[in-house]
Amino acid sequence: MHQQSNACPRGAIALPAELIGAAPSVQRAADVARRAAESDQSVLIVAEAGFCPECIARSIHLASPRAAEPFIAIDCADDHGAVLRRLFGTERHARVDYEIALNGSALAEVGRGTLLLAEVSEMPAAAQLRMSRVLRDGELRVRRALAPVRFRLIASAAPSLDADVRQRRFRPELYRRLQRLRVDVPPLRDRLVDMPAVIDAALAEICRTRQIRCTLAPAARTALGALRWAGNLDELRGCLGRLVDRCTGGIIRQEDVLADLQQIDSHSRGSSRAAASLREARQTFEREYIASVLESSGWRMTDAARILGIERANLYRKTRQLGITRLKPRV
């Protein structure tokens, strides 16, 4: 689990790496997270593998008035029986399905705190039905006495949850109640403009954890930023961790990045390819990175040059040298 600071003034949310960036999609997700911290509504966090939805959930919890209350996370992908027992306790009353016992019940333990249902699409059907009833009625039975529901509910799921709802693998009424607010975390491949900041933040986190100093040469950062990172932050952090372990002289060079990538099967990294030579590899990364920035900026050369940190004339020269051309749409 990625560490984050618990020190956060009320009303201000300490955004995790998942929500850092200036790309519009990231800004939208961060804005929803900020609204969630000020609200009691349920939240659905949708993210691909390789992100940490629990980090986002904890950030929302710690920035909310519930920060001093419990935060309980349940992995819904666990054994079905274990999920039911953790949610509803060890007893089951015959007349009312959602009655719970204090013994081992997260719904009773969480009180006024925050309950995270991680990988909620994997929740067993019986638990879906009972949770839906709890949210519908807004009350629980604890030790035979009815008590109002006071916890904040946050759930996380993969983007495939929407298809699960359409195909009736997940209860639509529970889905509606979960996503009063929805945080859609954009994958790294859609955040090329933010990659330098994301890479630097991830490296700083690793160095802080390991109590060492290590920086990236500009060419190394460009090479890393050109990759698609199918495994998102987890894959990026794994690569940076290996580079830090092998770093000599406190600086990670482009050659170090390429040497690491050449040890990994090329097809596992989307558009990246292990190159036969360093010169070819540099050209590959540079071509892919510049083409991606041009595409994301709508091929506005002035905007792309500003993002890349080069002069507009130099960008024109680079596109000619690297053979980057804009494909015309098919008629």
N, C-alpha and C positions, 0 to 999 in steps of 0.2 A: 504494500500500500504506500502511495506517495505521501510524504509528510507535508503538512501545511501548518502555518501559524494559527494558534487559537486566539491571538490578540487581534480583535477587530471591533472598533467602536460601533455601537448600535446604530443601525441605519446605513453603515458602510460595509460593503461586502468585499472580502478578500478573494478576488477571482483566482481560481486555479489555472494551470497552464492550458487546460481544455478551452478556456474562454478568454484567452489573451490574444489580442490582435485588432487590427483596424479594418479588416475585410468586413463588408456589410453583413454577411451571414453571421460572423462572429459577434459583431456589435448587437445584432438582433437577439442572439442567444443570451448575451451578457445582460441586455436590458430586461429580458424576461426573468433572469435569475435575480436581478435587483428588485424587480416588482414582487417576486416570490418571497424575498426576505422581509418585505413589508406587509405581506398578506398571510392569511390563514388558509388560503385555498390549497387544494391538493395540486401536486406538480408531477408531470411526467417528463423524464429526461430521456431523450432518444439519442443514442450514440452507437457508432460502429465499434467493433472490437478494437482494443488498443487504447481506449480512453478509460478514464476512471470516473464513472458517474457518482460513486460514493464521495469523491472529492468535491464535486459540485453540490451534492446534497448536504454535506457537512458545512460547506461555505454558506449555503442558504440558512441552515440551522443556526450557525454561530453568529450570523448577522441579524437574526430575528429576535423578538422578545422572548423566545423559548430557549435562548442559548444556555441558560443555567439548568434546563431540564434534560432528561435522558435523550440520547440519540441511539436508537436500536436499528441495526441492519439485519435483514433476513435474506438469505440466498434462496430464492424460489426454485433454483435448479437443483437443490438438494433432494434427497429421497422424499417422495411424496408424503409418507407417514411422518417424517421428521418435520416437514414444513407445517403440516396440520398441527402437530403437537406444539411446536414453537409458537405458532400464532394463537392457538385456542386453548392450550393447556392440556392437562392429562385427563380431564373429565369431559363427558359429553352428556348433556341433559336431553332426554328423549323428546320433550315437547317443543323446544325452540332450538333450531339448529345452531344459532350463533351464540348461545350461552357459553360462558367460559369459566374456567377456574383460575384462581391466582397461581396455582402451582405450575410454574414453567410457562406461563402465558405472556407473550410479548405485548399483547393488546392491553393486559392489565398492568404490566410493569412500566410501559412507556408513559403513562399518566398524561401530563400536558406537554410531553416532549414530541420528538419527531420519529416516525417509523418509516424506514426505507425498505421497500420491497424490491430488491435487486433482481434483475432478469425476470421481471414479472410475467413475461409471456410463457415462462416455464412453470408457472404456478398450477398445481393440480386442479382439475375441474371442481372438486368438492370445496377446495379452499377459495376458488373464485366465487362460487355461489355464496358461501358464508360471508366473505369479505364484502360482497356486493350488498348483502342484507344489512350488515353492520353500518355501511355507509349510507344506505337508504334510510334506515330507521334512526340513525344517529344516537344509538344507545347500546349498551352492553349489559349483560347480567353477570355480576360478580358476586359470588357467595349468596346467590338467590336474590340479590337486590339489584334493581335496575339503576344504571349510572349513565349519564350522558357521555358521548364520545368527545374527548377534548384534545386528542393528539392531532398533530399535523402529519398528513400522509404524503410521502414522496415515493415514486416508483421509477424504475429505470428499465429500458428495453432496447433491443436492437431495432433498426428501421423496419425489419420484417414484421413487427407487431401489427402494423396497419393491414398487411395481407392476412395475418392470422385472424384479425377481427372480421374482415370481409368473408373469409372462408369458415367463419364460425368456430375456429379453434380457440378463440378467446371471447369471453362474454362481452357483448357490445355495451351493456349497461354499466359494467365495471369499467370498461375503457372510457366511457363518457365521464364517469365520476373521477377517474384518475387524472384526466388531462384538462382540468380547469385552467391550468397554466402549462405550457409545453415548451421545454428547452430543447431545441434541435441543435446538436453539436455538429458543426460541419467537419468533414474529414480533412486531413492535412492536404490532400491532393487538390482541394478546392480553396486553399488558403496560401497560394504561392507568394502573394504580396507580404504575408506575415511571417514567412518562414525564417528570415534572419532573426527576428525577435523571438520566435518560438525556440529556435536552435540555441540562441544565447541564454534564454531562460532555463532550458533543460540542462545545458552545460553548467550553469551557475549552481543549479540544484544538486547536480552530481558532485561538483567540486566542494560544495558546502558540506554535503553528507560525508564525503571522504576526507575532508579537511586538507585539501591540496589546492594548488593554484595551477590553472591550465587555461590557455586561450587558443582561439581558432585563428589561423591565418585567413585573410579575406578569400583567397582562392579555395580554401577548404570549406569555408561557409557557403560559397557559391556552389561547390560540388554537392554538398549535403542538401542545399535548397532546391536543387534540380531534380531530386528524386521524388517519387510518388508516395513512398512510405505506406504501403498497403496495410501494415500493422500499426499505423498512426503513432501516437506518442510512445507506446511501449517499444515499438521497433526502433524509433529514433533514439530513445534513451538507451536501449541495448547497444546500439552502434556507438553512441557517444561514450558509454561506459567502457567499452573495449578500447576505444581510442585513448581515453584518459589513462587506462591501465598501461598502455604501451607508450604513452607520451614521454619524450625525453626533451629536456631543455625548456619545458613549460609551454611549448607551442605545438599545436596539431597542424600539420601541413597537408596540402592537397594530396601529396604522395601517400600520406598515412591513410587518408580516407579511401583512396583508390585501392591501396593494398588490402584494406579490410573488406571492401566490396568484392574484390576478386576472389576472396575465399568463400563467398556465398553464392549459391546457385542463382544465376541471373534471372530466371523466370519468377523467382519469389519476390522480386522487387518491381514488378510492373514494367514501367518504361525504362528502368535502368538496365544497362548491359555491361557485363565484365569485358573490358577492352583488352586487346592484344598488346597495346603499348600505352604508356602514360600520355603520349601526345594524342593518340586517338581517343583516349578516355576523356582528356580535358576538352577536346572538341565536342565530344558527345554530350557531356554535361553542360557545356556552355551553350550549345545549340538548343538543347531541350529547355534549358532555363530561360533563355532569351525568348524563344518561341512561346513558352508558356506565359511569360509576362506580357508579351505583345497580345496574345489571345485574351488574357484576362483584362487588359486595358482597352479592348476593342480596336487594337491596332492603331491607337493614337500615339504616334512616335514621341511626342513631347512628354506625355504622361509616362510611357514606358521608360524613357530615358531617365526621368526623375526617380522612378522606382528602382532602376538599376544603378543609379548613382553615376551615370556617365553623361557626356555631352550628346546632344541630339545628332550631331554630325558623326560622332563616333559610333552611335547606334546604327546609322545608315551603313557605315563602313562594315560593321560587324555582320549585319544581315547579309551583305553581299559576299563577304568572305566565307561565311558559314552556310551559304546557300539557303537562307531562310526566306521563304516566300509565302504570301497569304493565298490559301486555296480559295478559288472562286466557288460560290455555292452552285450546286447543280440546278439546272433549269428544269 
